[in-house]
Amino acid sequence: MIPIAYDLVEYLQVNLLFDRRPTGLQAFSGHAGEPIARLNSIEGFARSLLIGIIPLLALEALGSKEMVTRAYLAASILTLMITLNFAGLERLLQRRWVLTLGAGFTISATLILSFGQGWIMSIAIGLQSAAASLFSVCISLYIMDYIGKKELVFTESKRLFYTGIAWMIGPVLGLWLWEETHHWVPFLLAACASVGMLGYFWYLRLGHSQVIQKAKKPSINIFKIIPRYFAQSALRIAYWITLSRAIFWMTVFIYAPIYVVESGLSKWVAGGLLSLVSSLLIVSPLIRRLAGRFGTRLLIICALMLSGISMTMLFFVGEPKPIGLLFWISAALGGAIVDVLGNIPFMRMVKPRERTEMTMIFSTWREGSQLLTPLLVSLVLLVAPFEVFYLLLSTILISASLMATFLPRRL
């Protein structure tokens, strides 16, 4: 938190929050980060099962990479409409019910993907993305409610470590089940995982804290919040860092499986690649220690630069080739580091009294990336081959690295 006055406010809030934790959290040895990390990993497993299947399913149904891009673009518009109304949903339903609604979106998406064909899959992709966005916003708010400022790096590394395990197993398992068993099996398993996540969530009895209560005033005007958010330079930088990381991961999870197939390798290799790059999150405890020694800011700068350079090398490789997988992996290493540390600038600098409003804007990095990634790809394909997009993505990542140099050294 930049202003010193807000440090005192946050200290009082955090101590009050820990004194009034829901009973489900009190049962876990006083550390709220552990159950939140488990909850996050179950939700991640449900999504990871389908992450490699969806782009290949869309490619089979629509016939080309260009049409897949358009399907994701349509889905992103649906997702954006839902997520930008998070504050209104929270006021109407309360946060616990918004998270429950997100789980319902995931289950609905699995049903549509199992039996739907053609452009109706855009609705399923949009619902699944909206579910992930609602969950992300809710979890970010719970973390800021129940986790102290000094514990943020530890909690984020623990959360990403558990999530890394889920994503290490999910993509390859999902594609293997899709190819080797009935096509609906991975979708059924994903739906069951979502139900399990929802059951665990209600077991924890997470609800509104004593500080963030159900508002009695009218819903917040999103157009009034946006200028206030981007008027703060630190929050602008935090948003660009996270947005660039999200665009990179959108590229990985949509186009890396297609890259594998176009390079002549089997579909299960696509799942293996996604599992491998996702498993890099397991090194999050090491990343946390490195951040403690060298600083969060420096690691973010280096990680974004690594991803950017790797994308540049992928551009020079040209048409899909097996050798290109090495650069997907090296870029993912940088992305994994930013996954662990990328939310820290926002969480440490947002004012406590503005957490709900600013988190609603900050969390649009997911929808922003879902909209910008296919949009940028579509624009590139109008004038150049797809490989030029790798160069554009490299520019985005390197620019984020340079912007991160303006963050406070003691982040």
Backbone torsions as a table, in degrees:
resi	resn	phi	psi	omega
1	MET	NA	126.4	-173.0
2	ILE	-74.2	-55.2	178.8
3	PRO	-68.3	134.3	-176.7
4	ILE	-63.1	-34.5	-178.1
5	ALA	-58.6	-33.9	-177.3
6	TYR	-76.3	-18.8	174.0
7	ASP	-61.1	-43.1	179.6
8	LEU	-66.3	-43.5	178.6
9	VAL	-59.1	-45.0	-178.9
10	GLU	-65.0	-38.9	179.7
11	TYR	-60.2	-45.8	-180.0
12	LEU	-65.3	-40.0	-179.6
13	GLN	-64.4	-46.8	-176.7
14	VAL	-61.9	-42.9	-179.3
15	ASN	-67.4	-40.0	176.1
16	LEU	-63.4	-40.1	-179.4
17	LEU	-65.0	-41.6	-179.3
18	PHE	-69.2	-28.3	177.1
19	ASP	-73.1	-22.1	-175.3
20	ARG	-118.3	31.1	178.6
21	ARG	-61.6	147.4	172.6
22	PRO	-59.4	152.4	-172.8
23	THR	-61.3	-30.6	179.5
24	GLY	-62.7	-32.2	178.7
25	LEU	-80.3	-31.5	-178.6
26	GLN	-65.4	-21.7	-177.2
27	ALA	-77.4	-5.7	-174.9
28	PHE	-108.3	57.2	171.5
29	SER	55.0	27.6	174.3
30	GLY	76.4	2.5	-179.2
31	HIS	-111.7	106.4	-175.6
32	ALA	-70.8	-23.9	-177.0
33	GLY	-63.4	-31.5	-176.9
34	GLU	-65.3	-54.9	179.1
35	PRO	-65.0	-33.3	177.1
36	ILE	-65.1	-39.6	177.6
37	ALA	-63.1	-40.6	178.6
38	ARG	-64.9	-43.7	178.6
39	LEU	-59.1	-43.9	180.0
40	ASN	-63.2	-37.5	-178.0
41	SER	-69.5	-36.7	178.2
42	ILE	-65.6	-43.8	177.7
43	GLU	-63.3	-40.1	178.8
44	GLY	-64.3	-37.5	179.0
45	PHE	-63.3	-41.1	179.7
46	ALA	-60.7	-42.0	179.9
47	ARG	-74.2	-37.4	-174.6
48	SER	-66.4	-27.9	179.0
49	LEU	-59.1	-32.0	-174.2
50	LEU	-106.1	-5.4	-170.7
51	ILE	-63.6	-34.4	178.3
52	GLY	-87.6	-24.1	-178.0
53	ILE	-74.2	-42.0	-171.2
54	ILE	-58.7	-50.3	-179.7
55	PRO	-64.6	-35.6	178.6
56	LEU	-71.6	-36.6	175.4
57	LEU	-63.8	-41.8	177.9
58	ALA	-66.5	-37.0	178.6
59	LEU	-64.2	-41.2	177.7
60	GLU	-65.7	-39.9	-175.8
61	ALA	-77.3	-35.8	-172.5
62	LEU	-103.4	-21.1	168.5
63	GLY	95.6	-16.7	-178.4
64	SER	-154.0	160.4	178.6
65	LYS	-64.3	-34.0	179.2
66	GLU	-64.3	-42.8	-180.0
67	MET	-69.3	-35.5	175.1
68	VAL	-61.2	-43.3	178.8
69	THR	-58.8	-42.7	179.3
70	ARG	-66.1	-36.4	178.2
71	ALA	-63.8	-42.9	178.2
72	TYR	-68.0	-33.0	178.1
73	LEU	-65.6	-44.3	177.4
74	ALA	-62.9	-40.8	179.5
75	ALA	-64.0	-37.5	-177.9
76	SER	-65.5	-33.1	178.9
77	ILE	-65.7	-42.1	176.4
78	LEU	-61.8	-44.6	180.0
79	THR	-61.3	-43.9	-178.1
80	LEU	-62.8	-40.7	179.7
81	MET	-62.2	-37.9	-179.0
82	ILE	-73.1	-46.5	-173.0
83	THR	-71.0	-35.8	179.2
84	LEU	-66.1	-14.0	176.2
85	ASN	-101.0	21.8	-178.4
86	PHE	-59.4	-45.0	-177.2
87	ALA	-59.9	-42.1	177.9
88	GLY	-65.0	-40.0	177.1
89	LEU	-63.5	-39.8	-178.1
90	GLU	-67.4	-37.8	179.6
91	ARG	-69.8	-34.2	-177.9
92	LEU	-77.7	-41.5	-170.1
93	LEU	-110.1	-20.2	-167.5
94	GLN	76.8	154.3	-169.0
95	ARG	-61.0	-40.1	-177.6
96	ARG	-61.4	-33.3	-179.4
97	TRP	-80.9	-26.4	173.9
98	VAL	-65.6	-43.3	177.2
99	LEU	-63.4	-39.3	177.0
100	THR	-63.3	-40.3	176.4
101	LEU	-60.5	-39.8	178.0
102	GLY	-60.8	-41.0	177.1
103	ALA	-62.9	-37.4	176.4
104	GLY	-63.6	-37.1	176.1
105	PHE	-61.3	-42.8	-179.7
106	THR	-61.4	-45.8	-179.5
107	ILE	-63.3	-40.9	177.6
108	SER	-63.0	-40.1	-179.7
109	ALA	-63.5	-39.1	179.7
110	THR	-64.7	-36.4	178.5
111	LEU	-66.2	-44.0	-179.8
112	ILE	-65.3	-42.4	-179.7
113	LEU	-66.6	-31.1	-179.5
114	SER	-68.8	-37.3	-171.9
115	PHE	-118.8	-14.8	-176.9
116	GLY	-83.5	161.0	178.1
117	GLN	-140.9	159.8	176.0
118	GLY	67.8	-143.3	-171.0
119	TRP	-73.3	-12.3	176.8
120	ILE	-64.0	-19.8	177.6
121	MET	-64.3	-24.3	176.9
122	SER	-60.6	-37.2	178.1
123	ILE	-64.5	-43.8	179.3
124	ALA	-62.9	-43.9	178.7
125	ILE	-62.1	-41.8	179.2
126	GLY	-64.3	-41.9	179.0
127	LEU	-64.9	-41.5	179.8
128	GLN	-65.5	-40.7	178.1
129	SER	-66.1	-40.2	178.0
130	ALA	-63.2	-39.3	177.5
131	ALA	-61.0	-44.7	178.6
132	ALA	-63.0	-38.2	-179.6
133	SER	-67.7	-45.6	179.0
134	LEU	-61.7	-41.6	178.5
135	PHE	-63.4	-43.5	-178.4
136	SER	-61.2	-44.0	179.4
137	VAL	-63.1	-47.3	-178.8
138	CYS	-61.2	-45.3	-178.9
139	ILE	-65.6	-39.3	178.0
140	SER	-60.7	-41.5	178.8
141	LEU	-67.5	-40.5	177.5
142	TYR	-63.7	-40.3	178.8
143	ILE	-61.5	-45.8	-179.7
144	MET	-69.3	-25.4	176.4
145	ASP	-73.2	-43.5	-166.7
146	TYR	-109.2	-7.6	-177.3
147	ILE	-112.6	129.6	178.8
148	GLY	-70.2	158.9	-177.0
149	LYS	-57.2	-42.0	-177.6
150	LYS	-72.9	-16.2	-178.1
151	GLU	-97.2	0.5	-173.8
152	LEU	-61.1	-46.9	-177.7
153	VAL	-63.3	-42.6	178.7
154	PHE	-61.4	-46.5	-177.7
155	THR	-65.0	-43.0	179.8
156	GLU	-64.3	-40.1	178.7
157	SER	-66.7	-39.2	177.3
158	LYS	-64.8	-44.0	179.8
159	ARG	-62.3	-44.3	-179.6
160	LEU	-71.6	-29.3	176.6
161	PHE	-64.0	-49.2	178.1
162	TYR	-62.8	-42.0	179.2
163	THR	-64.2	-36.9	178.5
164	GLY	-60.5	-38.6	177.5
165	ILE	-63.4	-44.9	179.6
166	ALA	-61.9	-43.3	-177.7
167	TRP	-77.6	-17.8	174.2
168	MET	-69.8	-34.4	-176.9
169	ILE	-90.4	-42.4	-169.1
170	GLY	-57.6	-55.9	-174.2
171	PRO	-60.0	-47.1	-178.1
172	VAL	-69.6	-37.3	177.3
173	LEU	-64.6	-43.7	-179.4
174	GLY	-61.6	-46.6	-179.4
175	LEU	-69.1	-34.8	177.5
176	TRP	-65.1	-44.5	178.1
177	LEU	-63.3	-38.2	-178.7
178	TRP	-65.3	-38.4	-178.3
179	GLU	-83.9	-37.5	-169.4
180	GLU	-99.6	-14.1	179.7
181	THR	-125.9	-165.2	174.9
182	HIS	-64.1	142.2	-173.5
183	HIS	-62.0	-23.3	-176.3
184	TRP	-85.2	-8.4	-175.2
185	VAL	-60.9	-50.4	-179.9
186	PRO	-63.0	-31.0	178.7
187	PHE	-69.4	-39.3	176.2
188	LEU	-64.4	-42.8	179.2
189	LEU	-63.6	-39.7	177.9
190	ALA	-63.6	-41.0	178.0
191	ALA	-63.6	-41.8	178.4
192	CYS	-63.4	-39.3	178.2
193	ALA	-64.1	-37.5	177.9
194	SER	-65.4	-40.4	176.9
195	VAL	-64.1	-40.3	177.9
196	GLY	-63.3	-41.6	177.2
197	MET	-60.6	-43.8	-179.0
198	LEU	-64.8	-38.9	177.4
199	GLY	-63.9	-41.6	179.4
200	TYR	-67.1	-39.2	178.4
201	PHE	-58.9	-46.7	-179.4
202	TRP	-72.0	-25.3	173.3
203	TYR	-65.2	-40.2	178.4
204	LEU	-69.0	-21.9	179.2
205	ARG	58.4	44.5	176.3
206	LEU	-71.9	134.6	178.1
207	GLY	-148.8	-170.7	178.0
208	HIS	-63.5	138.6	176.7
209	SER	-76.0	174.3	179.7
210	GLN	-72.0	-18.3	179.8
211	VAL	-87.7	-47.0	180.0
212	ILE	-95.2	93.6	-177.4
213	GLN	-103.5	168.7	178.2
214	LYS	-61.9	125.3	-175.0
215	ALA	-72.1	146.7	177.8
216	LYS	-104.5	-9.6	179.0
217	LYS	-90.7	167.7	-178.8
218	PRO	-60.8	162.1	-179.5
219	SER	-58.6	148.3	-178.4
220	ILE	-70.3	139.7	175.8
221	ASN	-81.7	113.7	-175.7
222	ILE	-58.8	-33.2	-176.7
223	PHE	-73.5	-18.6	174.7
224	LYS	-84.2	-26.3	-178.7
225	ILE	-77.4	-38.3	-174.6
226	ILE	-56.7	-50.5	178.8
227	PRO	-60.6	-38.0	179.9
228	ARG	-64.9	-37.0	178.4
229	TYR	-65.9	-52.5	-172.9
230	PHE	-79.5	-3.6	171.9
231	ALA	-74.9	-16.1	-179.7
232	GLN	-97.8	114.9	-172.1
233	SER	-61.0	-40.5	-179.0
234	ALA	-63.2	-38.8	179.0
235	LEU	-71.8	-31.9	175.1
236	ARG	-62.2	-45.8	-179.7
237	ILE	-64.6	-43.9	179.5
238	ALA	-58.7	-39.5	-179.6
239	TYR	-67.3	-44.0	-177.9
240	TRP	-66.1	-38.1	176.9
241	ILE	-60.0	-49.5	-176.5
242	THR	-70.3	-36.8	178.4
243	LEU	-64.8	-44.1	180.0
244	SER	-64.1	-39.9	176.1
245	ARG	-61.7	-42.0	-177.9
246	ALA	-68.5	-37.4	175.8
247	ILE	-61.9	-40.7	177.9
248	PHE	-60.8	-48.0	-177.7
249	TRP	-68.8	-33.4	174.0
250	MET	-60.6	-41.8	178.0
251	THR	-62.3	-42.7	-179.9
252	VAL	-61.4	-50.0	-170.9
253	PHE	-79.9	-17.0	174.2
254	ILE	-93.6	-48.6	-167.4
255	TYR	-100.4	-20.8	177.0
256	ALA	-64.3	-43.6	175.6
257	PRO	-60.2	-39.3	177.7
258	ILE	-66.5	-37.9	177.5
259	TYR	-59.0	-43.4	179.8
260	VAL	-61.0	-47.9	-178.8
261	VAL	-64.5	-41.7	-179.1
262	GLU	-70.3	-23.0	177.4
263	SER	-82.6	0.2	174.5
264	GLY	94.6	9.5	-178.8
265	LEU	-95.6	165.1	-177.4
266	SER	-72.0	160.5	-180.0
267	LYS	-64.0	-34.4	-178.3
268	TRP	-66.0	-24.5	176.1
269	VAL	-65.1	-34.8	176.6
270	ALA	-61.2	-44.4	176.6
271	GLY	-64.1	-39.3	178.0
272	GLY	-63.0	-40.0	178.7
273	LEU	-63.4	-46.1	-179.9
274	LEU	-64.8	-38.1	176.6
275	SER	-65.6	-39.6	-179.2
276	LEU	-64.8	-48.9	-178.2
277	VAL	-68.1	-31.6	177.6
278	SER	-71.0	-33.5	-178.7
279	SER	-67.7	-13.8	177.1
280	LEU	-61.3	-21.5	178.2
281	LEU	-66.2	-16.0	179.0
282	ILE	-64.4	-24.3	179.9
283	VAL	-81.1	10.1	-178.2
284	SER	-57.2	-35.8	175.1
285	PRO	-61.3	-36.7	176.5
286	LEU	-66.4	-41.2	178.2
287	ILE	-61.3	-40.1	178.2
288	ARG	-60.7	-42.5	179.0
289	ARG	-66.6	-39.8	177.6
290	LEU	-64.4	-38.0	177.9
291	ALA	-64.7	-36.6	177.5
292	GLY	-66.4	-30.9	-177.6
293	ARG	-87.6	-45.1	-173.4
294	PHE	-105.0	-13.3	179.6
295	GLY	102.7	139.7	179.2
296	THR	-61.7	-41.9	-177.6
297	ARG	-59.0	-47.5	-177.3
298	LEU	-64.3	-41.5	-179.6
299	LEU	-65.5	-38.8	177.7
300	ILE	-62.5	-43.6	179.7
301	ILE	-59.7	-49.2	-177.2
302	CYS	-66.6	-39.5	-177.8
303	ALA	-65.8	-44.6	178.8
304	LEU	-64.1	-37.0	178.4
305	MET	-66.2	-40.2	178.0
306	LEU	-61.3	-45.4	179.3
307	SER	-63.7	-41.2	179.8
308	GLY	-63.8	-44.9	179.2
309	ILE	-64.7	-38.8	178.8
310	SER	-62.5	-40.3	177.3
311	MET	-65.9	-35.0	175.5
312	THR	-62.7	-42.5	178.7
313	MET	-64.8	-35.3	178.1
314	LEU	-66.0	-33.3	174.9
315	PHE	-62.3	-42.7	-179.0
316	PHE	-71.0	-24.1	175.3
317	VAL	-64.6	-36.1	176.9
318	GLY	84.7	-131.7	-179.8
319	GLU	-56.1	148.5	-177.5
320	PRO	-53.3	126.7	177.2
321	LYS	-138.9	151.3	178.7
322	PRO	-54.5	-33.0	-179.4
323	ILE	-62.1	-26.5	-179.0
324	GLY	-65.3	-21.1	179.4
325	LEU	-61.5	-29.1	178.6
326	LEU	-62.1	-38.1	-178.9
327	PHE	-77.7	-30.7	170.8
328	TRP	-59.5	-41.8	-176.9
329	ILE	-70.1	-44.4	-179.5
330	SER	-65.0	-37.8	176.3
331	ALA	-64.9	-37.9	180.0
332	ALA	-66.5	-30.1	176.2
333	LEU	-61.2	-45.6	175.5
334	GLY	-62.7	-40.5	178.7
335	GLY	-63.1	-36.7	179.3
336	ALA	-65.2	-38.8	178.3
337	ILE	-63.3	-43.4	179.3
338	VAL	-69.2	-30.4	175.1
339	ASP	-59.1	-42.2	-177.8
340	VAL	-71.5	-39.9	-171.1
341	LEU	-108.7	-12.6	-169.6
342	GLY	-64.7	-26.8	179.7
343	ASN	-85.5	-12.5	-176.0
344	ILE	-61.0	-44.6	179.4
345	PRO	-55.7	-42.8	179.3
346	PHE	-66.9	-48.2	-174.9
347	MET	-62.8	-32.5	-178.6
348	ARG	-84.9	-19.2	-173.0
349	MET	-109.3	-15.6	179.4
350	VAL	-70.9	140.8	179.3
351	LYS	-73.8	135.8	-177.4
352	PRO	-54.5	-38.7	-177.0
353	ARG	-71.7	-13.5	-178.4
354	GLU	-111.0	13.4	-172.1
355	ARG	-58.0	-50.4	-176.6
356	THR	-61.5	-48.4	-177.5
357	GLU	-65.3	-47.7	-177.1
358	MET	-69.7	-33.0	177.3
359	THR	-66.6	-34.6	178.4
360	MET	-62.2	-39.7	177.8
361	ILE	-73.9	-46.7	-177.8
362	PHE	-58.6	-39.5	-176.1
363	SER	-71.3	-6.5	175.7
364	THR	-74.3	-0.8	173.9
365	TRP	-57.7	-33.3	179.6
366	ARG	-66.4	-49.0	179.5
367	GLU	-68.5	-36.8	177.7
368	GLY	-59.8	-43.1	179.6
369	SER	-69.0	-37.2	179.4
370	GLN	-67.8	-28.6	177.2
371	LEU	-84.0	-45.2	-174.1
372	LEU	-71.7	-37.4	-175.9
373	THR	-60.1	-56.8	178.0
374	PRO	-66.8	-29.7	178.7
375	LEU	-66.1	-45.8	178.8
376	LEU	-65.0	-40.0	177.9
377	VAL	-62.1	-43.3	179.9
378	SER	-61.3	-42.4	179.6
379	LEU	-66.2	-40.3	178.4
380	VAL	-63.1	-42.8	-177.1
381	LEU	-66.7	-18.1	176.6
382	LEU	-69.7	-27.5	-172.6
383	VAL	-126.7	-11.7	-173.1
384	ALA	-154.0	165.9	175.5
385	PRO	-68.5	163.2	-174.3
386	PHE	-57.4	-34.3	-175.2
387	GLU	-58.5	-24.8	178.7
388	VAL	-63.9	-26.9	178.1
389	PHE	-61.2	-34.3	177.6
390	TYR	-59.6	-38.6	178.9
391	LEU	-68.3	-39.1	176.6
392	LEU	-64.0	-43.2	178.5
393	LEU	-63.1	-39.0	176.9
394	SER	-59.0	-42.4	179.2
395	THR	-62.2	-40.9	179.1
396	ILE	-62.4	-46.5	-177.7
397	LEU	-66.5	-42.7	-179.2
398	ILE	-68.1	-36.7	177.0
399	SER	-63.9	-37.9	176.7
400	ALA	-64.9	-38.0	177.4
401	SER	-61.4	-42.6	180.0
402	LEU	-68.3	-38.4	177.8
403	MET	-65.1	-33.3	-179.7
404	ALA	-64.1	-19.7	178.7
405	THR	-67.3	-16.6	179.6
406	PHE	-88.8	-2.8	175.4
407	LEU	-71.5	154.9	176.7
408	PRO	-58.7	141.5	-178.6
409	ARG	-62.5	-38.7	179.6
410	ARG	-93.1	66.9	-176.9
411	LEU	-79.5	NA	NA
